[in-house]
Amino acid sequence: MKPIIEFCANNAGFGTDVILNRLKEQHDCEVIEYGCLTGCGMCYMSPYALVNGDTVAAETAEQLYDVILELIKEIESLD
């Protein structure tokens, strides 16, 4: 099963739009961008995404990318 990675368009100011595109191009996962993930303000505090429904956040977009990659590896190892 492909991991589902969801991003908030309002969070793009942190650089998550770049990560979103890299994930789409380089990894076997489903990447979705929404206008809002109903995180009630999370998009203004730090880069974040949902990975299979679980919220993950980091200090920078690059760190978020690394966290997401680790989670993708964990998910793939369970299959």
FIKEFI-493216 format. One record per residue: x, z, y of N, C-alpha, C in turn. Coordinates in pm, whole numbers, plus 50000, padded with zeros to 5 digits. Layout:
BEGIN
{{X; Z; Y}; {X; Z; Y}; {X; Z; Y}}
...
# end
This chain:
BEGIN
{{50083; 50000; 49882}; {50000; 50000; 50000}; {50088; 50000; 50125}}
{{50058; 49911; 50218}; {50135; 49902; 50341}; {50106; 50021; 50431}}
{{50210; 50078; 50491}; {50187; 50183; 50591}; {50113; 50124; 50711}}
{{50026; 50203; 50771}; {49953; 50162; 50890}; {50010; 50239; 51008}}
{{50063; 50165; 51106}; {50123; 50225; 51224}; {50034; 50188; 51342}}
{{49985; 50290; 51414}; {49895; 50267; 51526}; {49960; 50316; 51656}}
{{49949; 50232; 51758}; {50006; 50263; 51889}; {49898; 50264; 51995}}
{{49920; 50342; 52099}; {49833; 50348; 52216}; {49893; 50258; 52324}}
{{49815; 50164; 52375}; {49864; 50074; 52481}; {49906; 50152; 52605}}
{{49842; 50265; 52631}; {49876; 50347; 52747}; {50013; 50413; 52734}}
{{50070; 50412; 52614}; {50199; 50475; 52587}; {50314; 50377; 52604}}
{{50285; 50251; 52637}; {50387; 50147; 52645}; {50492; 50175; 52753}}
{{50460; 50255; 52851}; {50555; 50291; 52956}; {50679; 50361; 52902}}
{{50668; 50417; 52783}; {50782; 50482; 52718}; {50864; 50385; 52635}}
{{50819; 50259; 52626}; {50891; 50160; 52546}; {50835; 50141; 52407}}
{{50720; 50197; 52380}; {50663; 50182; 52245}; {50618; 50039; 52218}}
{{50597; 49959; 52323}; {50561; 49819; 52302}; {50674; 49743; 52235}}
{{50797; 49778; 52268}; {50914; 49714; 52207}; {50921; 49752; 52058}}
{{50898; 49878; 52029}; {50900; 49927; 51891}; {50789; 49862; 51810}}
{{50673; 49852; 51869}; {50559; 49788; 51804}; {50598; 49647; 51759}}
{{50657; 49571; 51848}; {50697; 49434; 51814}; {50806; 49429; 51708}}
{{50901; 49519; 51715}; {51008; 49523; 51613}; {50950; 49554; 51476}}
{{50858; 49649; 51470}; {50797; 49683; 51342}; {50719; 49565; 51286}}
{{50646; 49494; 51371}; {50570; 49377; 51326}; {50662; 49271; 51267}}
{{50777; 49250; 51329}; {50869; 49143; 51289}; {50957; 49180; 51171}}
{{50994; 49307; 51159}; {51099; 49343; 51065}; {51055; 49423; 50943}}
{{50933; 49473; 50941}; {50895; 49564; 50832}; {50760; 49528; 50774}}
{{50744; 49561; 50647}; {50619; 49532; 50577}; {50521; 49647; 50601}}
{{50460; 49645; 50717}; {50361; 49746; 50753}; {50256; 49682; 50842}}
{{50142; 49745; 50849}; {50036; 49696; 50936}; {50049; 49769; 51069}}
{{50065; 49694; 51178}; {50085; 49752; 51310}; {49965; 49716; 51396}}
{{49904; 49818; 51455}; {49784; 49799; 51535}; {49804; 49866; 51670}}
{{49763; 49799; 51776}; {49768; 49859; 51909}; {49625; 49876; 51960}}
{{49594; 49995; 52005}; {49463; 50026; 52061}; {49477; 50058; 52209}}
{{49370; 50042; 52283}; {49371; 50082; 52423}; {49386; 50232; 52436}}
{{49336; 50304; 52336}; {49344; 50451; 52337}; {49335; 50501; 52194}}
{{49416; 50600; 52161}; {49410; 50663; 52029}; {49343; 50800; 52036}}
{{49279; 50827; 52147}; {49210; 50955; 52173}; {49300; 51075; 52150}}
{{49425; 51062; 52190}; {49520; 51173; 52181}; {49508; 51266; 52300}}
{{49411; 51241; 52385}; {49382; 51326; 52501}; {49506; 51362; 52582}}
{{49573; 51261; 52633}; {49686; 51284; 52722}; {49823; 51275; 52658}}
{{49830; 51265; 52526}; {49961; 51255; 52460}; {50040; 51135; 52510}}
{{49969; 51028; 52544}; {50037; 50905; 52585}; {50114; 50922; 52716}}
{{50084; 51026; 52791}; {50154; 51051; 52917}; {50271; 51148; 52903}}
{{50282; 51212; 52784}; {50385; 51314; 52764}; {50510; 51264; 52693}}
{{50493; 51180; 52590}; {50608; 51133; 52513}; {50569; 51012; 52429}}
{{50668; 50939; 52380}; {50638; 50828; 52290}; {50577; 50883; 52160}}
{{50468; 50822; 52117}; {50407; 50867; 51992}; {50333; 50752; 51925}}
{{50301; 50772; 51799}; {50224; 50676; 51721}; {50156; 50752; 51609}}
{{50064; 50685; 51543}; {50004; 50739; 51422}; {50060; 50662; 51304}}
{{50105; 50733; 51203}; {50154; 50670; 51081}; {50062; 50717; 50969}}
{{49985; 50623; 50917}; {49883; 50656; 50817}; {49795; 50772; 50862}}
{{49762; 50772; 50991}; {49671; 50873; 51046}; {49737; 51000; 51096}}
{{49866; 51018; 51068}; {49937; 51139; 51113}; {50013; 51109; 51242}}
{{50003; 51198; 51338}; {50071; 51181; 51466}; {50219; 51211; 51452}}
{{50301; 51119; 51503}; {50445; 51142; 51511}; {50489; 51116; 51654}}
{{50578; 51198; 51705}; {50625; 51186; 51843}; {50775; 51210; 51847}}
{{50837; 51166; 51954}; {50981; 51185; 51973}; {51010; 51186; 52122}}
{{51134; 51217; 52157}; {51172; 51222; 52299}; {51190; 51084; 52358}}
{{51234; 50987; 52277}; {51254; 50850; 52326}; {51187; 50753; 52229}}
{{51165; 50632; 52276}; {51106; 50529; 52191}; {51198; 50497; 52073}}
{{51328; 50495; 52098}; {51422; 50465; 51990}; {51419; 50573; 51882}}
{{51409; 50699; 51923}; {51398; 50808; 51826}; {51266; 50797; 51748}}
{{51160; 50757; 51816}; {51031; 50737; 51749}; {51043; 50628; 51644}}
{{51111; 50521; 51678}; {51133; 50412; 51582}; {51203; 50465; 51457}}
{{51307; 50545; 51476}; {51381; 50601; 51362}; {51291; 50690; 51276}}
{{51209; 50771; 51339}; {51117; 50859; 51266}; {51018; 50774; 51186}}
{{50965; 50671; 51248}; {50869; 50584; 51180}; {50935; 50515; 51060}}
{{51059; 50470; 51076}; {51130; 50407; 50964}; {51146; 50503; 50847}}
{{51179; 50627; 50877}; {51193; 50728; 50771}; {51059; 50749; 50699}}
{{50952; 50754; 50775}; {50820; 50772; 50713}; {50781; 50651; 50629}}
{{50815; 50532; 50676}; {50788; 50411; 50597}; {50862; 50418; 50464}}
{{50988; 50460; 50467}; {51066; 50474; 50343}; {51002; 50575; 50248}}
{{50956; 50688; 50302}; {50890; 50789; 50220}; {50762; 50735; 50156}}
{{50684; 50664; 50235}; {50558; 50608; 50186}; {50587; 50505; 50077}}
{{50686; 50420; 50099}; {50720; 50318; 50000}; {50772; 50379; 49871}}
{{50842; 50492; 49880}; {50895; 50556; 49760}; {50784; 50618; 49675}}
{{50669; 50645; 49736}; {50556; 50702; 49662}; {50480; 50596; 49581}}
{{50496; 50469; 49621}; {50424; 50360; 49552}; {50487; 50322; 49422}}
# end
